[in-house]
Amino acid sequence: MNFFVKILLFANTDWYLYNFRLALAQALRARGDEVVLVSPQGAYAPRLQELGFRWVGFPLEQHGLNPLVEISTIMRLVRLYRREKPDLVHQFTVKCVLYGSLACRMLGIRAVVNSVTGLGYVFMESKGARRWLRGIIILFYRLVLRRTRVIFQNPDDKAIFLENRLVDPARVALIRGSGVDIQRFAPSPEPDGMPVVILPARLLWDKGVGEFVAAARRLRAEGLRARFALVGDSDNNNPASVHVPQLQAWEKEGVIEWWGWKENMEDVYAQASIICLPSYREGLSKTLIEAAACGRPMVASNVPGCRDVVRHGENGLLGPPRDVFPLAEALRTLIGNPDMRYKMGICSRKIAQEEFSTGLIVSQTLSIYSCTSA
């Protein structure tokens, strides 16, 4: 088993490192490794530093396409990795995986782990600019990934990369998500009163926000007594963002409530009767895992990253993506059946404990590190 002195974790936001990989960083530090966290500057970097971690800021344009800027970014990353001299690098999210792997290859860093946390928005559609960009990214993946260990969060993404020969089959692993703190996200009784259906996510069209609103409008027009809430912020850096004026218009119409960004998501789940995520595709939905840990029934799309958490008829209901009518029907079923919600909630908690606890996911990740050649 290898023992690494310095391990560098690189992600596209400090928010991601804090909310998704903090437990991993803490486990590495606890076993004696030096941990360096790298990301663009944000509100969460000071929190990481307050916890005693060394954080290094690295500016990164999330969706930049200017070749000169992107080449400059790669060279800055090469200089950073050369300066830090990590024994192992673990990279998360598309641009960090691509640029970081190339930097490691240029410097001869052999202990490289990449987490494919989702296919990215360019894989969601294949029209116009996204079509040629998708082709470039596929070529880039093929160039830089084959000598690295690659972790996938769902079997569908893994299959796509294997079918396209983007990775070495001997160097891939499936680890489902980043885990959930089952002590923090704990079950609570469903609140009294009118059922509350919540969609908690970045407010993007490809999260199924439009379909959720349309289903809520349909059910309210039928006289169904329930509240529908969106929890999250608009993301101006993402071309699929639902913009604030649209959110405000829906709220003014009275079809949904918009609660905005919430820090303490465990409190949000406690206010919910049903969690809904009609997403078009996920890597592995942390929202659904957290909701499961809180013992909530769920309605989601039958797509990768959602169906890995929601088991149809057991802890929730699945339906086709981009289709309002089956979504409304599933919500109608659960809203009208509190006994079903209760039984599904118990099943959700059991699934979270047995399959998605932070301790289990961190242990699986450390096992990948142990068989990665330095």
N, C-alpha and C positions, 0 to 999 in steps of 0.2 A: 504494500500500500504506500502510495506516494504521500509525502508531507510537504506542503507548499509553504514557503516563508511569506511570500507576498502574492495576494490575489486581488485582481482589479475587476470591478464590476462596472460596466458601462451601459447606460441607458439614455433614452432621448429626453427624459425629464427627471428632475429630482423627486417629483411627485410619485413617479413610478417606483423609484428606488425605495422611497419611504413606505409606500402603501403595499408594494408587491414583494419586495426583496429584503426588507428589514430583518425578518426572522432568519433568512439565510446569512446575512452579514453578521448577525449576532452569534449564530452557531459557529461561523468560521473564527470569529474573534475568541469565542469560548474555548476552542480547541487549540489556540495559540498562533493562528495565522495573522499576519498583518493584512488589513483590509483597506483598499483604496476605492472610494466611490467616485465615479466620473459621470457628469451630466451637465446640461446647460443650467444656468442660474435660475432659481425660482424660489417660491416661498418655503419650500421644504428643506433646502440646503441647511439653513440654520438649525433646524430640528435634528438633522443628522449629525451636525457638529456638536450640538448640545448633548447628544447621546455618546459622544466621545469618538466618533468616526472621522477619519480624514476624508474630506470631500474636495475634489478638484473640479473647478468650473471649466466647461468646454462648450463654447457657443456652437450651435448647430441649427441650421435652417431646416425645419421639419419637412417642407415640401418644395425646397429650392430645386430649380432645374438648370441654372446657369452653369455651364461646364467649368468655367474658370473658377467660380466660387466653390464648386464641389471639389475640384482638384486641390484648391487651397485648403479646404477642410480636411481632406485626406492627408495632406502633407503636415498640417498642424497636428493631426492625430498621430502620425508617425513620430514626430518630435516628442510628443507627450509620452508615448509608449517607450521610446528610446530613453527618455529621462527617468521614467519610473522603474524600468527593468523588472516588470512583473514576472513571476514564475508561472502564473496561469491567468488567463483573461477569460472572463465570461461576459458575453455581450447579449443585449436584449433589444428587441424591436428592429424593424427592417433596416433602416439606414445605419444603425450602430453595428448590426451584424455584418452588413456588406463592407462598410468602410473599415471597421475594426479588424475584420478578417484579412482584408487586403493589407492593412498596416502590419499585422502580425506576420503575414507572409513575406513582406518586404524586409522585416527585421529578423526573420528566422525564429520567431517565437512559436514553438511547436505545441504547447499546452493551451489549446484554444477550445472553448465551449461556446456554442451559440444556441440561444433559445429562440425558436420561431414562435412568437406569441400570437401570430395571426398573419394572414396573407397580405394585409395592407389594402388600402382603398383601390389601388390600381388593378387588383385581381377581381374586384367586385364587378367591374364592367370591362368590356373589350372594345369600346368605340372611341374614335377620334384620338386625341392625344394619349389617352390611357392605353390604347392598343400598342403603340410603338414603345411607350414607356414600360409596359409589361414585358415586351420582348427584350428590352435592354436589361431589366432586372433579372429575368430568367438567365440570360447569358452571364450576368455578373455573379449570380448564385452559383452557376456551374463552375465558374472560374475559381471562386474563393472558398467554397464550402467543403469540397471533397476531402480536404486534409484536416478537417476539424470535427470535433464531436458535436452533433446536432440534436437538440432536445425539441420534440414536438409536444403540443398540448392536446392534440386530438388525432385519432387515427386517419381522418380524412386528409388533413394537411400532410401528414407523413406519407400517405399513399401518393399524393400529387407530386411530391418532391422525388420519391423513388421512381415513379413512372416516367418523369422527365429527366431522370439520371442527373439530378442536381446534387445528390449526396452519395456517400459511400454507404451501402447497406450495413456494413459491419460497424459503422460509427454513429448509428442513429439510436435514439431512445425515445420512449413515450413516458412523459411525466405530466400528469393532468393538472396543470395550473400552478399557482404559487402557494396554494394552501389557504386555509381559513383558521383563525384563532377561535376554537370552539368554546373557549371560556368567555371571550369578549362577545361573540355572536351566539347568544344563548336563547332558548325558547322562552316565550312569554305568552300569556293568554291573549287570544284575539280580542281587541277592544270592543266594548258594547256599542250599539247604535248601528247606523247605516254602514254596510260594507265599504271598505276603502280599497280601491285597486290602484297600485302604484307601479309606474315604469321608472326605475332608477337607472340612469345611464348618461353618458355624454349625449347631448341632444342633437343627433345626426339623423338624417332621413333614413340611412341604411340600418339604424337601430329599430326601424319600424315605427317611428314616432307618428308619421302620417296615418298609418293604418290604425294605430292605437286611438288617435283622436277620432278617426272616422267611426271606429267601432263604438267608442264612448258616445258619440253623437247619435248613432243608430239606437243604442240601448236606452239612452235617455229619452229619445223620441217615442219609444215604446212604453215609457212610463216606469221603467225599471229603477228602483230606488238604490242608488249606489253613487259613490264619489270616485272620481278618476283624477289622478295627480301625476304630473311629470316632476321628477326630482333630478336636477342636474343643470348644467350651464350649456349655453351655446358655445361652440368652439369655432372662432373666426378663422383659425389657421387650417381648418379642414374644409375642403370644397363641398362636402356633404352636410355642412352645418345647417341646422334650422335656426334662422335668424330671430333675434329678439322681437322685432315688430310682429312676426307671425305668432310667436308664443303669447305675446300680449293680446293679440286679436282673438286667439282661441280662449284665453282666460276671460276677456271681456264678453265674448259670446256666451260664456257660462258652461261650455262643454267640458272643460278640464280646469284643474287648479295647477298653477306652476309654482312650486315651492323653491325653486332655485337650487343652488349648491348647498349641500349639507355635509358638515364635517363628521358628525356622529351618526353614521349610517345604521348602527344597531338600534338607535332610537326611531329612525325612519321605519325600519322593518317592524318594530313593535307597534306602530300605528297602522300597519297594513293588515288587510284580510287576505289579499291575493297580490303576488308579485307577477308582473307581466313584462316579458321581453320578446317582442315579435321581430327580432333582429334578422337580417338577411344572411349573416354568417358571423361567427365568433372564433377566436382562437380557443379559449375556454372562458366562459363568462364568470368573472369573479362575483358579479352581482348575484347571479343565480346560486353560486356556492354559499355566499353569505346568507342569502334568503333561506336556503335549505338548512343551514346551521341554526337559524332562528326559528325553524319549525314552521315555515310558511308554505302553503301550496302555491304552485306556479303555473302560468300559461306562457308558452314560448313557441317559437318556430321550430319545426322539425328540420334543423340544419346543424352542421358541425358546430361544436362549441356550446350548443344549447341542449341537444339531445344527449350529450354526455353527462349532463346533470339531471335533467328532467326526464323521468321514465313515465311514458304515457300510461295513464290509468293507475299509477302507483303513488307518485308524489306530485303529479301535475298533469296537464293536458298539452299535447303538441298538435300543431296544425301547419299547413303549408305557409311559407313566407309570402309576403306581398298580397295577401288575400284577406280582405276585411271581413267577409261573411263567416268563414269558419272561426276567425278570431273572436268575433262577437258572440258566436254560438258557444265557444268554450268558456268565455267570460260569463255568459248568461247561466251556463250550467253550474259553475262554481259559486257565483253570487247567490243562486237560489238554493244551494245545498250546503248548509253549515256543517252537517255531519261528514260529508265528503271532504270539506276543507280541513276538518279536524284530523281525520284519518290520514290524509295526504301529508299534513304537517308533521305528524309523528314519523312517517316514512322518510320525509325530507331530512329530518334531524339525524336519523339512523344512517342514511347515505353519507351525509357530511362527516359524521364521526368516523365511519369505517373507511371512507375513500378519499377524503379531501382535507384532513387535518393538517395543520402546518408542520407538525412533527414528522408525519409520514412523508410529505413532499420534500422537506429539507433533507431527510435521511436519504431519499432516492437521489437527490441532486448531489449530495456528498459522495455517494457511491459512484457517480459518473466521474467526479473529480479524481477519485482514487485509482481509476483505470485509464486516466488520461496521461499520456507520456509527456514529461517535461522536456 
